[in-house]
Amino acid sequence: MDRRRKLAKVLGVLSALLAVITVVQFRANATQPSGLVNVPLARGTDVSGGTIPFQVGADVAMAQITVDPGGSSGWHSHPGGAIIIVKQGALTVYRAIGSQCQIDTYSPGQAFIERPGEVDQVINTGTIQYVLFVTFPRVPQGDSARFDEPDPGTCPGV
């Protein structure tokens, strides 16, 4: 009985070793990247439900935006909209929708959309800097991805 247990253990170890050799050999035959450095900056889940169509011939710009606690973006708009990922911090977006003020709060790992021409103000409501990674699609060539806007008066006190 003792021999059977030892034989079973030896066979188990040999089977595991064969499996490891097979995996190592398979990976050795895989095509390896060359000259590639992959540094993921941020990823977020869209929680705004927005859509932005891309347009051939328009620029696409990307930016990292950092704002201190209590700081703000100022009222602004984007000609082609913006896709925003929150890397760190907390922020509140005040949107002028007609005569209404729409208020949304976002945190790390979330993403949201600012629609083309939409006028809004983003305020750092947290205790640390917020860091955003922003993609601006459909920027007219040679034009700015952002336009400063006057306070629309729809969000009193902002």
N, C-alpha and C positions, 0 to 999 in steps of 0.2 A: 504494500500500500504506500509506503514511503517513497519507493522508486517511482511510482505513478505520479505522485505529487511533484517530485523533482523534475520528471520528464515534462509534465504539463507546464511547470514554471519556465523551464528552458525553452520549450516550444513557444510559449507566450512572449518571452523576451526576444527570441529570433523573429517572430512575426512582427513585433513592434519595430525592430531594427530594420527589417525589410521594407516596412511601410515608410519609415523615415528616409531610407536610401532612395526609394521611388519618388517621393515628393521632392527631395533635393535634386535629383536628376531631372525631373520635369521642369523645375524652376530654372535650372541651369540652361535648358534648351529654350526658355522663353526669350522673346525679343526684348532687349533692354533699351531704355531711353538713352538718347545721346544729346548732351548739351541742354538738358532740361532741368529747370529748377521750379518746383511747384510750391508756391507760398500762398496758401489760401488766406485771404484777408478777412472776409466776412461772408456769412450766409444767413439769410432770413426767410421767413415764411410770409408771403403776402397776406396781410390781414385787412386790406382796404377794398379789395374787389375791383380795382381799377384796371383799365386797359389803355395801352398807348401803341398805336400802329407806327411802325418804322417807315421811313421814307427814303428811297434811293436818292443819293446826292446830298443829303443832309449829314452834318457831322454828328458824331456821338462823342460826348465828353464824359470823363469820370473825374471825381474829386473826393478827397477825404476832407470832411468838415468837422472842426472841433470848436465847441463853444463852452465857455466857463459857466459855472452855476450862476443862475440869474440872468445870463446873457440871452440875446435873441438874434434872430435872423433879420429882423426888420420886415415890414410888409414887402412882399416880392411876388413875382410870377416867373414862369419858365416858358419860353416860346414853344418848346416841344415836350413839355412835361418833365417829370423826374421820377426815377425809381430809387428809393432810399432804403438802405439797410442800416439798422441801429446796431453798432458794434458794442458801445458801452454807454452808460448813463440813462437818464430818463428825460423825456421831452414831451411838450404839449404843442399840438398844432391847432391853430385857430384859423378856420377857413371862412372866407366871405362867400356865402352861397346865396346870391340874390340879396335880399335884405336880412338874411339869417346868418347867425354865427354857429358854425359847426365846430365842435371841440373834440379832439381825439388825443389820447395819451399813448405813447409807445415806449417800449423797453428793449433791452438787448435781445437779439435773436429775432426781432420782428422786422418786417419790411412794410412799406406803404408807398402809395403812388400819389404824386401831385400831378393833376391833369394839366394839359397845355392851357396857358392863360389864366389858370386858377390863381386867385390872389390869397396869400396866406402869410401867417406869421408863426415862427417856431421859437418857443421859449424853453430854455433849460430849466426844468422844474426840479431837478435833482440836486444832490450834494456833491457830485463830481462832474468833471467835464463830460459832455456827450461827444461821442465820436460817431460820425455817419460816413458811410461809403455811398456815394451818389453817382448814378448814371443818368446823363442827360441825353435822351435820344432826340432826333429831329431838330438839332440846333442849326439854324440857317448858316451856311458857310461864311466864316469871317465875323459872325455876330456873337453876341454874348449869350451864355446859357442861362443868364439870370437878368431880370429887369427889376429895379427898385420901383415900388408902387406907393402911392399915398395911402394913408389909413382910410379904409372904406367906411369906417364908422359903424360897422355891423357888430363889433365885439367891444362894447364899452369897457373901459378900464385896461385894455390891452395895448 
